[in-house]
Amino acid sequence: MTKIAFIGLGIMGSPMSVHLARAGHEVRGFNRTPDKVQPLVDAGGRAATSIADAVEGADVVALMLPDSPDVREVLAGEAGVFAHARPGALIIDFSSIRPDVTVELAEQAKQAQLRLLDAPVSGGQAGARAAELSIMVGGAEKDFAEAKPLLDVVGKTVVHVGPTGSGQTVKAANQLMVAGHIELLAEAIVFLEAYGVDTAAALTVLAGGLAGSKVLEQKRENMLTRSFDPGFRIALHHKDMGIVSDAAREAGVIIPVGALVAQLMASAKALGDGDLDHSALLKGVERLSGRS
């Protein structure tokens, strides 16, 4: 049994914390919206009243937060993890943030006698609920080996991809690819519908060939039924496209398709679709095609 503090119990963090509690670990959860802790409590975990309460005596501190400023505040803020976690504790940051911020925070963690792994995930809400996430981990090999049994509880594909910040870099590449796949799936659906094809049947046959993908598998129903309840919000994917665009520019790498999809994601957010699932990029294709 490991004592785990889990901070950030939203769409992703809640089912992940529940899996850890059901695996027999002692999990204390904290969320700015207290009622989101209830699923963890129902699974045998405990609700913490503050970050300090959550991390007291914890062997591992897990984070699942929206953006770089949130992670910085929770870790390095006056009432944050660095100020209250016990020396030697391992921090596993499941959030998707800027690689340079991860490197900066890892150095601060070291100064506080703590260790930090960046371990962003892919798979969305469905992957979190099924404990089938893909987890890309950056940090020290020794720390990864220590964390691996816990990562295996919430993930299906768990890979150490390099030193600190590497996990975030791989996640940026993941978000680049996913955004492109979603946009092309949306365009294909609008194209098929324009010709009166049985679109569901068409997607079934496409899924069996080279065009098949996890994106097609997981997002087809959202698009066919125009049901965009968030599994991963456009606003968050917009944030991630900013991360990959900035990182590519810094590295001198040209991502022309990625730049276009980043603009389409920004347009969707600007037009009020930010709280919808990223499969709602379909709405943008319909608008551009005069079919909305």
C-alpha positions as CSV (number, residue, x, y, z in Angstrom):
1,M,0.0,0.0,0.0
2,T,1.3,3.4,-1.0
3,K,0.0,6.7,0.6
4,I,-1.0,8.9,-2.4
5,A,-2.2,12.5,-2.5
6,F,-4.2,13.1,-5.7
7,I,-4.7,16.8,-6.6
8,G,-7.1,17.6,-9.4
9,L,-10.2,15.3,-9.6
10,G,-11.8,16.4,-12.8
11,I,-12.8,14.4,-15.9
12,M,-9.4,12.6,-15.9
13,G,-8.2,12.8,-12.3
14,S,-11.3,11.4,-10.7
15,P,-11.4,8.0,-12.4
16,M,-7.6,7.7,-12.1
17,S,-7.8,8.3,-8.3
18,V,-10.6,5.8,-8.0
19,H,-8.5,3.1,-9.7
20,L,-5.7,3.7,-7.3
21,A,-8.0,3.5,-4.3
22,R,-9.6,0.3,-5.5
23,A,-6.1,-1.2,-6.0
24,G,-5.6,-0.9,-2.3
25,H,-3.7,2.3,-1.9
26,E,-4.5,5.0,0.6
27,V,-5.6,7.9,-1.5
28,R,-6.4,11.4,-0.2
29,G,-7.9,13.6,-2.9
30,F,-8.1,17.4,-3.1
31,N,-10.0,19.5,-5.6
32,R,-11.0,23.2,-5.7
33,T,-14.6,22.0,-6.2
34,P,-15.1,19.8,-3.2
35,D,-18.0,17.8,-4.5
36,K,-15.7,16.2,-7.2
37,V,-14.0,14.3,-4.4
38,Q,-17.1,12.1,-3.8
39,P,-16.3,9.3,-6.3
40,L,-13.0,8.8,-4.7
41,V,-14.6,8.7,-1.2
42,D,-17.1,6.2,-2.5
43,A,-14.2,4.0,-3.7
44,G,-12.6,4.1,-0.2
45,G,-10.4,7.2,-0.5
46,R,-10.5,10.3,1.7
47,A,-11.3,13.9,1.0
48,A,-8.6,16.4,2.0
49,T,-9.4,19.9,3.1
50,S,-6.3,21.5,1.6
51,I,-3.2,20.7,-0.4
52,A,-1.3,20.5,2.9
53,D,-3.8,18.0,4.3
54,A,-3.6,15.9,1.1
55,V,0.2,15.6,1.0
56,E,0.8,15.2,4.7
57,G,2.9,12.0,5.0
58,A,2.2,11.0,1.4
59,D,4.8,8.8,-0.4
60,V,3.5,10.0,-3.8
61,V,1.8,13.2,-4.9
62,A,-0.2,12.9,-8.1
63,L,-1.4,15.9,-10.1
64,M,-3.9,16.2,-12.9
65,L,-4.4,19.9,-13.6
66,P,-5.4,22.0,-16.6
67,D,-2.4,24.1,-17.5
68,S,1.1,25.3,-16.6
69,P,0.0,28.1,-14.2
70,D,-2.2,25.7,-12.3
71,V,0.7,23.2,-11.8
72,R,3.1,26.0,-10.9
73,E,0.7,27.3,-8.2
74,V,-0.1,23.9,-6.7
75,L,3.5,22.9,-6.5
76,A,5.4,26.1,-5.9
77,G,2.7,28.3,-4.3
78,E,2.9,29.4,-0.7
79,A,0.4,26.8,0.3
80,G,1.7,24.3,-2.3
81,V,3.2,20.8,-2.4
82,F,6.9,22.0,-2.1
83,A,6.1,23.7,1.2
84,H,4.3,20.8,2.7
85,A,5.3,17.4,1.2
86,R,7.7,15.2,3.2
87,P,11.3,15.1,2.0
88,G,11.8,12.3,-0.5
89,A,8.3,12.2,-1.7
90,L,7.8,11.4,-5.4
91,I,5.6,13.8,-7.5
92,I,3.9,12.4,-10.6
93,D,2.5,15.2,-12.7
94,F,-0.1,13.7,-15.1
95,S,-1.0,17.2,-16.4
96,S,-0.1,18.4,-19.9
97,I,2.0,21.5,-19.6
98,R,5.0,23.3,-21.2
99,P,8.2,21.2,-21.2
100,D,10.2,24.2,-20.0
101,V,7.9,24.7,-17.0
102,T,8.3,21.0,-16.1
103,V,12.1,21.4,-16.2
104,E,11.9,24.5,-14.0
105,L,9.6,22.8,-11.5
106,A,11.7,19.7,-11.3
107,E,14.7,21.8,-10.3
108,Q,12.6,23.5,-7.6
109,A,11.4,20.1,-6.4
110,K,15.0,18.9,-6.1
111,Q,15.9,21.9,-4.0
112,A,12.9,21.0,-1.7
113,Q,14.3,17.4,-1.4
114,L,11.5,16.1,-3.6
115,R,11.5,14.2,-6.9
116,L,9.3,15.0,-10.0
117,L,8.2,12.9,-12.9
118,D,6.3,14.4,-15.8
119,A,3.8,11.8,-16.9
120,P,1.2,13.2,-19.2
121,V,-1.4,10.8,-20.5
122,S,-3.4,10.2,-23.7
123,G,-6.6,8.3,-24.1
124,G,-9.2,10.9,-22.8
125,Q,-12.0,10.2,-20.4
126,A,-12.7,6.8,-21.9
127,G,-9.1,5.7,-21.4
128,A,-9.1,7.1,-17.8
129,R,-12.3,5.2,-16.9
130,A,-11.0,2.0,-18.4
131,A,-7.5,2.3,-16.9
132,E,-6.1,2.1,-20.5
133,L,-4.3,5.3,-20.7
134,S,-1.0,5.7,-22.6
135,I,1.5,7.4,-20.3
136,M,4.7,9.0,-21.5
137,V,7.1,9.6,-18.6
138,G,10.0,11.9,-18.3
139,G,12.5,11.9,-15.4
140,A,15.0,9.8,-13.7
141,E,15.0,6.1,-14.5
142,K,15.1,5.2,-10.8
143,D,12.0,7.3,-10.1
144,F,10.2,5.8,-13.1
145,A,10.9,2.3,-11.8
146,E,9.5,3.3,-8.4
147,A,6.4,4.8,-10.0
148,K,5.8,2.1,-12.6
149,P,3.5,-0.1,-10.4
150,L,1.2,2.8,-9.7
151,L,1.3,3.9,-13.4
152,D,0.3,0.4,-14.4
153,V,-2.9,0.7,-12.3
154,V,-4.2,3.6,-14.4
155,G,-2.4,3.0,-17.8
156,K,-2.1,0.3,-20.4
157,T,0.9,1.6,-22.3
158,V,3.5,3.1,-19.9
159,V,6.8,4.1,-21.4
160,H,9.8,6.0,-20.0
161,V,10.7,8.4,-22.9
162,G,13.7,10.2,-21.4
163,P,14.9,12.9,-18.9
164,T,12.8,15.5,-17.3
165,G,10.5,17.3,-19.8
166,S,10.5,14.4,-22.3
167,G,7.1,13.3,-21.3
168,Q,5.7,16.7,-22.0
169,T,7.5,16.9,-25.4
170,V,6.0,13.5,-26.4
171,K,2.6,14.6,-25.2
172,A,2.8,17.7,-27.4
173,A,3.5,15.5,-30.4
174,N,0.6,13.4,-29.4
175,Q,-1.7,16.4,-29.3
176,L,-0.5,17.5,-32.7
177,M,-1.3,14.1,-34.2
178,V,-4.7,13.8,-32.5
179,A,-5.8,17.3,-33.6
180,G,-4.9,16.5,-37.2
181,H,-6.7,13.2,-37.1
182,I,-9.8,14.7,-35.6
183,E,-9.9,17.5,-38.2
184,L,-9.5,15.1,-41.1
185,L,-12.2,12.7,-39.7
186,A,-14.5,15.7,-39.5
187,E,-13.7,16.7,-43.1
188,A,-14.3,13.1,-44.3
189,I,-17.7,13.0,-42.6
190,V,-18.9,16.2,-44.0
191,F,-17.6,15.1,-47.4
192,L,-19.4,11.7,-47.2
193,E,-22.7,13.3,-46.0
194,A,-22.6,15.8,-48.9
195,Y,-22.8,12.8,-51.3
196,G,-25.6,11.0,-49.4
197,V,-23.4,8.0,-48.5
198,D,-24.4,5.8,-45.6
199,T,-21.8,7.5,-43.4
200,A,-21.8,5.0,-40.5
201,A,-21.2,2.2,-43.0
202,A,-18.5,4.2,-44.7
203,L,-16.7,4.8,-41.4
204,T,-16.9,1.0,-40.6
205,V,-15.1,0.1,-43.8
206,L,-12.6,3.0,-43.4
207,A,-11.8,1.8,-39.9
208,G,-10.8,-1.6,-41.2
209,G,-8.1,-0.1,-43.6
210,L,-5.2,2.2,-43.4
211,A,-7.4,5.1,-42.5
212,G,-8.4,3.3,-39.2
213,S,-7.3,5.0,-36.0
214,K,-8.1,5.3,-32.3
215,V,-9.5,8.8,-33.2
216,L,-11.9,7.2,-35.6
217,E,-12.8,4.5,-33.2
218,Q,-13.5,6.8,-30.2
219,K,-14.9,9.9,-31.9
220,R,-17.1,8.6,-34.7
221,E,-20.2,8.4,-32.6
222,N,-19.7,11.9,-31.3
223,M,-19.6,13.2,-34.8
224,L,-22.3,11.1,-36.3
225,T,-24.8,12.0,-33.6
226,R,-23.4,15.6,-33.0
227,S,-23.0,14.8,-29.3
228,F,-20.1,16.8,-28.0
229,D,-20.2,16.3,-24.3
230,P,-16.6,16.8,-23.3
231,G,-14.2,13.9,-23.0
232,F,-11.4,16.4,-23.8
233,R,-12.4,20.0,-24.2
234,I,-11.5,22.2,-27.2
235,A,-10.2,24.8,-24.8
236,L,-7.6,22.4,-23.5
237,H,-6.6,21.2,-26.9
238,H,-6.3,24.8,-28.0
239,K,-3.9,25.2,-25.0
240,D,-1.9,22.1,-26.1
241,M,-1.6,23.3,-29.7
242,G,-0.1,26.5,-28.3
243,I,2.5,24.4,-26.5
244,V,3.5,22.4,-29.5
245,S,3.5,25.5,-31.8
246,D,5.8,27.3,-29.3
247,A,8.1,24.3,-28.9
248,A,8.3,23.7,-32.6
249,R,9.3,27.4,-33.2
250,E,11.9,27.2,-30.5
251,A,13.4,24.0,-32.1
252,G,13.3,25.5,-35.6
253,V,10.8,22.8,-36.7
254,I,8.1,23.6,-39.3
255,I,4.7,22.1,-38.7
256,P,2.5,23.6,-41.5
257,V,-0.4,21.2,-41.0
258,G,-0.2,21.6,-37.3
259,A,-0.3,25.4,-37.7
260,L,-3.5,25.2,-39.7
261,V,-5.2,22.9,-37.2
262,A,-4.1,25.2,-34.4
263,Q,-5.9,28.0,-36.1
264,L,-9.0,25.9,-36.6
265,M,-8.9,24.9,-32.9
266,A,-8.5,28.6,-32.0
267,S,-11.5,29.5,-34.2
268,A,-13.7,26.9,-32.6
269,K,-12.8,28.3,-29.1
270,A,-13.4,31.9,-30.3
271,L,-16.8,30.9,-31.7
272,G,-17.9,29.5,-28.3
273,D,-17.1,25.8,-28.6
274,G,-14.4,25.8,-26.0
275,D,-16.3,23.7,-23.5
276,L,-17.3,21.1,-26.1
277,D,-15.4,17.9,-26.9
278,H,-12.6,18.3,-29.4
279,S,-14.6,16.2,-31.9
280,A,-16.7,19.4,-32.2
281,L,-14.1,20.5,-34.8
282,L,-16.8,19.0,-37.0
283,K,-18.8,22.1,-36.4
284,G,-16.1,24.2,-37.9
285,V,-16.0,22.1,-41.1
286,E,-19.8,22.5,-41.4
287,R,-19.6,26.2,-40.9
288,L,-16.9,26.6,-43.6
289,S,-18.9,24.4,-45.9
290,G,-22.1,26.3,-45.4
291,R,-23.8,23.3,-43.8
292,S,-24.1,24.5,-40.1
